[in-house]
């Protein structure tokens, strides 16, 4: 029997309330054929892990769901120094755990060995699948050892590829790696920032398929972005490739000085790593909404739109030490799209959808074939409020899409009897449906934090549909 306090009951109730036709479900409702009422979980055993958190998700050709992120292992001898390791988790298309996958005591979970010996904090932030079935992932190794960004390549079982880099690993000194992509020639492109003498420099690297630097790109495989040339710090949080392998990156730049705030930053690089002057006239732009006095602005996620432009989700200042969600769009030339968003601030959509949140960020962004933009949100709400799985969909012109979930908003408590749930990854499947993944602390009596996954119907798929083949790269 379903309890009123279970996610399954809540999902079933939401589906029932939003059915558009006897055999056609509305967009943005939990898929009743996935997991239990639309939700599925992988529960740590508190031996290998106390907490599992995904930051990346892709669909495999057989429609299985591969998640990448980190696992946290608690050590009672040093309770304030938990160990984080990069991890992969695999679910079947119906939300069940693939128990044939894994190398740990948690079914369905592969825990990677230490990327850097002695490091205490490591995790996957972004990953992509190669045509041969292997997975390339990037992240950061830090704490107790010098900071290093990493690129790893694993086979379909999650084992490191000995033919890539050094034992499956490429390390980049003093560099954060946040995003990865694969171009049409199978080369690996990764983006983040390099730190030296307190300055963060926006950095893009390109590697050959075997992990060696691509000397045809930038300087010895590395390109940097100086933005306005004033020598302030710049950060890259997200990256996409165009059909002709140009590289679009987004993040933020400390235009006001170190530690004094930042503005949205976006750039497009040519295939050789130089700035593409057909974008914003210089190859880059640093900007914010001129209709407001915000000096805390940043891009978290970007996506290409059907018109060749770039949609982005991020944050902006809404009060003293408070940030709110913002969604924007620039055209193919890098110019602010004046037809997008709010009438009072053309180019920007600032939905007032989380009034009690003190901080809100875009943890995922996908652009549908019809130009609609789905944004996953992670946020902090002080007690007695709690975090939920939260996402929204806009029209192609930047207004809430009333045909998605509840007036454009999906808000779901994945821990109704627990402490919080937190949406940290999202992907669009080949069939048009959405996968949302994150954490769920389901009990106030236990420190265990589950990996939670939801599948949302999207595109009016019939309930008796079959899954499409292919994968989300």
C-alpha positions as CSV (number, residue, x, y, z in Angstrom):
1,X,0.0,0.0,0.0
2,X,1.3,3.5,-0.9
3,X,1.7,5.8,2.0
4,X,0.7,9.5,1.8
5,X,4.4,10.2,2.8
6,X,6.1,8.2,0.1
7,X,7.4,9.7,-3.1
8,X,5.5,7.0,-5.1
9,X,2.2,8.2,-3.8
10,X,3.0,11.8,-4.5
11,X,4.2,11.0,-8.0
12,X,1.1,8.9,-8.7
13,X,-1.1,11.8,-7.5
14,X,0.7,14.3,-9.6
15,X,0.4,12.1,-12.7
16,X,-3.3,11.6,-12.1
17,X,-3.9,15.3,-11.7
18,X,-2.1,16.3,-14.9
19,X,-3.2,13.7,-17.4
20,X,-4.1,15.5,-20.6
21,X,-6.0,12.7,-22.3
22,X,-6.8,9.0,-21.5
23,X,-3.6,7.7,-23.1
24,X,-1.5,10.9,-23.4
25,X,0.4,12.3,-20.4
26,X,1.2,16.0,-20.0
27,X,4.8,17.2,-20.1
28,X,6.7,17.4,-16.9
29,X,4.9,14.7,-14.8
30,X,6.7,11.6,-13.3
31,X,6.7,8.5,-15.5
32,X,4.7,5.9,-13.7
33,X,6.6,3.1,-15.5
34,X,9.9,4.3,-14.0
35,X,11.0,3.1,-10.5
36,X,8.2,3.5,-8.0
37,X,5.8,6.0,-9.3
38,X,8.4,7.9,-11.2
39,X,11.3,7.8,-8.7
40,X,14.2,5.4,-8.1
41,X,17.0,5.3,-5.6
42,X,20.4,3.9,-5.0
43,X,21.0,3.6,-1.3
44,X,24.5,3.8,0.3
45,X,25.5,1.0,2.7
46,X,27.4,3.3,5.1
47,X,30.5,1.1,4.5
48,X,31.6,2.1,1.1
49,X,29.6,5.3,1.1
50,X,27.3,7.3,3.3
51,X,26.3,9.7,0.5
52,X,26.1,9.4,-3.3
53,X,25.7,12.5,-5.4
54,X,25.5,12.7,-9.2
55,X,26.6,15.7,-11.2
56,X,26.4,14.3,-14.7
57,X,24.0,11.9,-16.6
58,X,24.0,10.3,-20.0
59,X,21.8,7.8,-21.8
60,X,23.5,4.7,-23.2
61,X,22.5,3.2,-26.6
62,X,20.5,0.5,-24.7
63,X,18.6,3.4,-22.9
64,X,20.3,2.6,-19.6
65,X,21.1,5.6,-17.4
66,X,24.7,6.3,-16.5
67,X,25.3,8.7,-13.7
68,X,28.7,10.3,-12.7
69,X,29.6,12.1,-9.5
70,X,31.1,11.4,-6.1
71,X,30.6,9.2,-3.2
72,X,31.3,10.3,0.4
73,X,32.8,7.8,2.8
74,X,32.5,8.6,6.5
75,X,35.5,7.9,8.8
76,X,34.5,7.9,12.5
77,X,38.2,8.3,13.4
78,X,38.2,11.7,11.7
79,X,34.5,12.6,11.4
80,X,35.1,16.1,9.9
81,X,37.3,14.8,7.2
82,X,35.2,12.4,5.0
83,X,36.7,10.9,1.9
84,X,35.2,11.7,-1.5
85,X,35.9,9.6,-4.6
86,X,34.7,9.7,-8.2
87,X,31.9,7.3,-8.8
88,X,29.7,5.9,-11.6
89,X,26.2,4.4,-11.2
90,X,24.1,2.5,-13.7
91,X,20.3,2.1,-13.8
92,X,18.2,0.1,-16.2
93,X,15.6,2.0,-18.4
94,X,12.9,1.2,-15.9
95,X,14.8,2.7,-12.9
96,X,16.0,-0.6,-11.5
97,X,19.7,-0.9,-10.5
98,X,21.9,-2.8,-12.9
99,X,23.4,-5.2,-10.4
100,X,25.9,-6.5,-12.9
101,X,27.6,-3.2,-12.9
102,X,29.9,-2.1,-10.0
103,X,33.1,-2.8,-8.1
104,X,31.9,-1.8,-4.6
105,X,29.7,-3.2,-1.9
106,X,26.8,-1.0,-3.3
107,X,25.1,-2.7,-6.3
108,X,25.3,-0.7,-9.4
109,X,28.1,1.6,-8.2
110,X,31.7,1.8,-9.4
111,X,34.0,3.7,-7.2
112,X,37.1,4.9,-9.0
113,X,40.5,4.4,-7.3
114,X,42.2,7.6,-6.1
115,X,43.0,9.8,-9.0
116,X,45.8,11.3,-7.0
117,X,47.3,9.2,-4.1
118,X,46.5,10.9,-0.8
119,X,43.9,13.3,-2.1
120,X,40.8,13.4,0.0
121,X,38.3,15.1,-2.3
122,X,37.6,13.9,-5.9
123,X,34.6,13.8,-8.0
124,X,33.2,13.7,-11.6
125,X,31.6,16.9,-12.8
126,X,31.0,16.2,-16.5
127,X,31.2,13.1,-18.8
128,X,30.6,12.0,-22.3
129,X,30.4,8.7,-24.2
130,X,32.7,7.8,-27.1
131,X,31.6,5.8,-30.1
132,X,33.5,2.8,-28.8
133,X,31.4,2.7,-25.7
134,X,34.0,4.1,-23.3
135,X,33.3,7.1,-21.1
136,X,35.5,10.2,-20.7
137,X,34.9,12.2,-17.5
138,X,36.5,15.3,-15.9
139,X,36.7,16.6,-12.4
140,X,39.0,17.9,-9.7
141,X,41.3,16.2,-7.2
142,X,42.1,18.3,-4.1
143,X,42.7,18.5,-0.3
144,X,45.8,17.0,1.3
145,X,47.5,17.1,-2.1
146,X,48.1,19.8,-4.7
147,X,45.1,20.8,-6.7
148,X,44.8,19.0,-10.0
149,X,42.1,18.7,-12.7
150,X,41.7,15.3,-14.2
151,X,40.5,13.7,-17.4
152,X,39.8,10.0,-17.1
153,X,38.7,7.4,-19.6
154,X,36.9,4.2,-18.5
155,X,35.5,1.2,-20.4
156,X,31.9,0.1,-20.3
157,X,32.5,-1.7,-17.0
158,X,33.9,1.5,-15.3
159,X,37.6,0.2,-15.4
160,X,40.3,2.7,-16.2
161,X,41.6,2.5,-19.8
162,X,45.4,1.7,-19.6
163,X,45.9,3.1,-23.1
164,X,44.7,6.6,-22.2
165,X,47.1,9.0,-20.5
166,X,48.9,7.4,-17.6
167,X,46.8,4.3,-16.6
168,X,43.6,5.9,-17.8
169,X,44.2,9.3,-16.2
170,X,45.4,12.7,-17.5
171,X,46.3,15.3,-14.8
172,X,46.3,19.0,-15.3
173,X,48.2,20.8,-12.5
174,X,46.6,23.7,-10.6
175,X,43.5,23.5,-12.7
176,X,39.8,23.0,-12.1
177,X,38.1,20.9,-14.8
178,X,34.3,21.4,-15.0
179,X,33.1,20.5,-18.5
180,X,34.0,18.0,-21.2
181,X,32.9,17.4,-24.8
182,X,33.9,15.2,-27.7
183,X,34.3,16.8,-31.2
184,X,33.5,15.3,-34.6
185,X,37.1,13.9,-34.8
186,X,36.9,12.2,-31.5
187,X,39.1,14.7,-29.7
188,X,38.4,15.5,-26.1
189,X,37.8,19.1,-25.1
190,X,37.7,20.1,-21.4
191,X,37.1,23.5,-19.8
192,X,37.7,25.1,-16.4
193,X,40.2,27.5,-14.9
194,X,43.9,27.5,-14.0
195,X,45.1,29.1,-10.8
196,X,48.4,30.8,-10.3
197,X,49.4,33.5,-7.8
198,X,45.8,33.8,-6.8
199,X,44.6,34.5,-10.3
200,X,42.1,32.2,-12.0
201,X,42.5,32.0,-15.8
202,X,39.7,30.6,-18.0
203,X,41.2,27.6,-19.7
204,X,40.3,25.2,-22.5
205,X,42.3,22.1,-23.3
206,X,42.1,19.6,-26.2
207,X,43.4,16.1,-26.1
208,X,43.8,13.4,-28.7
209,X,41.9,10.2,-28.2
210,X,44.9,8.7,-26.4
211,X,45.0,11.6,-23.9
212,X,48.1,13.4,-25.4
213,X,47.8,17.2,-25.9
214,X,46.6,18.3,-29.3
215,X,49.4,20.6,-30.5
216,X,47.1,22.0,-33.2
217,X,45.0,23.7,-30.5
218,X,46.1,26.8,-28.7
219,X,49.6,26.5,-27.2
220,X,50.6,22.9,-26.8
221,X,46.9,21.9,-26.5
222,X,45.8,24.7,-24.2
223,X,43.9,27.9,-24.9
224,X,43.2,30.7,-22.4
225,X,40.7,33.5,-22.4
226,X,41.8,36.9,-21.0
227,X,38.3,38.5,-21.4
228,X,38.7,42.3,-21.1
229,X,42.5,42.1,-20.7
230,X,42.3,43.7,-17.2
231,X,43.9,40.6,-15.6
232,X,41.0,39.7,-13.3
233,X,39.9,36.1,-12.6
234,X,37.6,34.2,-15.0
235,X,35.8,30.9,-14.5
236,X,34.3,28.5,-17.0
237,X,31.4,26.4,-15.7
238,X,29.9,25.0,-18.9
239,X,30.7,24.2,-22.5
240,X,29.0,23.0,-25.8
241,X,30.4,22.4,-29.3
242,X,28.8,23.6,-32.5
243,X,28.3,21.3,-35.4
244,X,31.5,22.6,-37.0
245,X,33.5,22.0,-33.7
246,X,33.7,25.6,-32.6
247,X,33.7,25.7,-28.8
248,X,31.2,27.8,-26.8
249,X,32.0,28.3,-23.1
250,X,30.1,30.1,-20.3
251,X,30.9,31.2,-16.8
252,X,31.7,34.4,-15.0
253,X,34.4,37.0,-14.8
254,X,35.4,39.2,-11.8
255,X,35.1,42.4,-13.8
256,X,34.7,44.4,-10.5
257,X,38.0,43.1,-9.1
258,X,39.1,40.1,-7.1
259,X,36.3,39.0,-4.7
260,X,34.2,42.1,-5.5
261,X,31.6,40.3,-7.7
262,X,31.3,39.1,-11.3
263,X,29.4,39.3,-14.5
264,X,28.2,36.8,-17.0
265,X,30.9,35.7,-19.4
266,X,30.6,33.8,-22.6
267,X,33.1,33.1,-25.5
268,X,33.4,31.2,-28.7
269,X,36.6,29.6,-29.9
270,X,37.6,28.6,-33.4
271,X,38.8,25.0,-33.9
272,X,42.4,26.1,-33.4
273,X,41.7,27.6,-30.0
274,X,41.7,31.3,-31.1
275,X,38.8,33.5,-30.2
276,X,36.1,33.5,-33.0
277,X,35.6,37.2,-33.9
278,X,32.2,36.4,-35.5
279,X,30.9,36.1,-31.9
280,X,30.2,39.5,-30.3
281,X,32.9,41.1,-32.5
282,X,35.7,39.9,-30.3
283,X,35.0,36.3,-29.6
284,X,33.9,37.0,-26.0
285,X,31.5,39.1,-24.1
286,X,31.1,40.0,-20.4
287,X,27.7,41.4,-19.5
288,X,24.8,41.7,-17.0
289,X,21.3,43.0,-17.1
290,X,21.7,46.7,-17.3
291,X,18.2,47.3,-15.9
292,X,19.3,46.2,-12.4
293,X,22.1,47.0,-10.1
294,X,23.5,43.5,-9.8
295,X,27.2,42.8,-9.3
296,X,26.8,39.1,-8.4
297,X,26.1,37.4,-11.8
298,X,27.3,34.1,-13.2
299,X,26.4,31.5,-15.8
300,X,26.1,27.9,-14.6
301,X,24.9,26.0,-17.7
302,X,24.6,26.7,-21.4
303,X,22.9,25.1,-24.4
304,X,22.7,25.7,-28.1
305,X,19.3,26.8,-29.4
306,X,17.9,25.8,-32.8
307,X,18.5,29.3,-34.2
308,X,22.3,28.9,-33.6
309,X,22.2,31.0,-30.4
310,X,23.1,30.1,-26.9
311,X,20.7,29.8,-23.9
312,X,22.1,30.0,-20.4
313,X,21.0,29.5,-16.9
314,X,22.7,31.1,-13.9
315,X,22.2,33.5,-11.0
316,X,22.0,37.2,-10.3
317,X,21.8,39.3,-7.1
318,X,18.3,39.8,-5.7
319,X,19.2,41.3,-2.3
320,X,22.0,41.5,0.2
321,X,23.9,38.3,-0.2
322,X,21.0,36.7,-2.0
323,X,21.0,35.3,-5.5
324,X,18.1,34.2,-7.7
325,X,17.7,32.2,-10.8
326,X,18.1,33.9,-14.2
327,X,17.7,32.5,-17.8
328,X,19.0,34.3,-20.8
329,X,19.7,34.0,-24.5
330,X,22.2,35.4,-27.0
331,X,21.9,35.0,-30.7
332,X,24.3,33.3,-33.1
333,X,26.4,36.5,-33.2
334,X,26.7,36.7,-29.5
335,X,24.3,39.6,-29.2
336,X,21.7,39.8,-26.4
337,X,18.3,38.5,-27.7
338,X,16.0,41.5,-27.2
339,X,13.0,39.4,-27.9
340,X,13.7,36.9,-25.1
341,X,12.6,37.2,-21.5
342,X,10.9,39.9,-19.4
343,X,9.6,43.0,-21.1
344,X,11.3,45.2,-18.6
345,X,14.7,43.5,-19.1
346,X,15.0,42.3,-22.7
347,X,17.2,39.3,-23.0
348,X,16.7,38.0,-19.5
349,X,14.0,36.0,-17.8
350,X,14.0,36.3,-14.0
351,X,11.3,34.0,-12.6
352,X,10.2,34.8,-9.1
353,X,9.6,31.2,-8.3
354,X,11.5,30.5,-5.1
355,X,10.7,33.4,-2.8
356,X,12.1,31.8,0.3
357,X,15.4,30.7,-1.2
358,X,18.5,32.5,-0.2
359,X,20.6,31.2,-3.1
360,X,19.5,29.5,-6.4
361,X,21.6,28.2,-9.3
362,X,21.1,26.3,-12.5
363,X,22.3,22.8,-12.0
364,X,21.3,21.6,-15.5
365,X,20.0,23.1,-18.8
366,X,18.7,21.4,-21.9
367,X,17.3,22.9,-25.0
368,X,14.5,20.9,-26.8
369,X,14.3,20.5,-30.5
370,X,11.3,23.0,-30.4
371,X,13.5,25.6,-28.7
372,X,12.0,25.3,-25.3
373,X,14.5,25.5,-22.4
374,X,14.4,23.2,-19.4
375,X,16.4,24.4,-16.4
376,X,17.2,22.3,-13.3
377,X,17.6,24.3,-10.1
378,X,19.6,23.7,-6.9
379,X,18.8,26.1,-4.1
380,X,19.1,26.7,-0.4
381,X,16.1,27.4,1.7
382,X,16.5,28.1,5.4
383,X,14.5,26.1,8.0
384,X,11.6,25.4,8.2
385,X,11.6,25.2,4.4
386,X,13.4,22.4,2.6
387,X,14.9,21.8,-0.7
388,X,13.0,19.8,-3.4
389,X,13.7,18.6,-6.9
390,X,12.9,21.8,-8.8
391,X,12.9,22.5,-12.5
392,X,11.1,24.8,-14.9
393,X,10.6,25.1,-18.7
394,X,10.5,28.3,-20.7
395,X,9.2,28.9,-24.1
396,X,11.7,29.7,-26.8
397,X,11.1,33.4,-26.1
398,X,11.7,33.1,-22.4
399,X,8.4,32.9,-20.5
400,X,7.2,30.1,-18.3
401,X,5.7,27.3,-20.4
402,X,2.3,26.6,-19.1
403,X,2.2,23.2,-20.8
404,X,4.9,21.9,-18.6
405,X,4.2,20.4,-15.1
406,X,2.3,23.0,-13.0
407,X,2.3,26.2,-15.0
408,X,5.9,25.7,-16.1
409,X,7.2,24.6,-12.7
410,X,8.1,21.1,-11.5
411,X,8.5,21.0,-7.7
412,X,8.7,17.6,-6.1
413,X,9.7,16.6,-2.6
414,X,11.8,13.5,-3.0
415,X,12.3,13.2,0.7
416,X,8.8,13.8,2.2
417,X,9.6,12.2,5.6
418,X,13.3,13.3,5.5
419,X,15.5,16.3,5.5
420,X,16.0,17.5,1.9
421,X,16.3,16.6,-1.8
422,X,18.7,18.3,-4.1
423,X,18.6,18.3,-8.0
424,X,22.2,18.3,-9.3
425,X,22.0,16.7,-12.8
426,X,19.6,16.6,-15.7
427,X,19.5,15.2,-19.2
428,X,17.1,15.0,-22.2
429,X,16.7,11.4,-23.4
430,X,16.5,10.5,-27.1
431,X,12.7,9.9,-26.7
432,X,12.3,13.5,-25.4
433,X,11.7,12.5,-21.8
434,X,13.7,14.1,-18.9
435,X,16.0,12.5,-16.3
436,X,16.5,14.4,-13.1
437,X,19.1,13.2,-10.6
438,X,20.4,14.3,-7.3
439,X,20.5,13.6,-3.6
440,X,17.7,12.6,-1.2
441,X,18.1,12.5,2.5
442,X,14.9,10.5,3.2
443,X,15.1,10.1,7.0
444,X,15.7,12.4,9.9
445,X,16.9,9.4,11.9
446,X,19.7,8.4,9.5
447,X,22.7,10.1,8.0
448,X,22.4,8.1,4.8
449,X,21.9,10.3,1.6
450,X,20.5,8.3,-1.4
451,X,21.1,8.9,-5.0
452,X,17.7,9.8,-6.3
453,X,16.5,9.7,-9.9
454,X,13.2,10.8,-11.5
455,X,12.0,10.4,-15.1
456,X,9.5,12.9,-16.4
457,X,7.3,12.4,-19.3
458,X,7.9,15.0,-21.9
459,X,6.5,15.5,-25.4
460,X,3.2,13.9,-24.9
461,X,4.5,10.3,-25.2
462,X,1.8,7.6,-25.0
463,X,2.0,5.6,-21.8
464,X,2.6,2.4,-23.8
465,X,5.4,3.9,-25.8
466,X,8.7,2.1,-26.6
467,X,12.0,3.7,-25.9
468,X,14.0,5.1,-28.8
469,X,17.4,3.9,-29.5
470,X,20.5,6.2,-29.4
471,X,22.1,8.2,-26.6
472,X,22.6,11.6,-25.2
473,X,26.2,12.5,-25.9
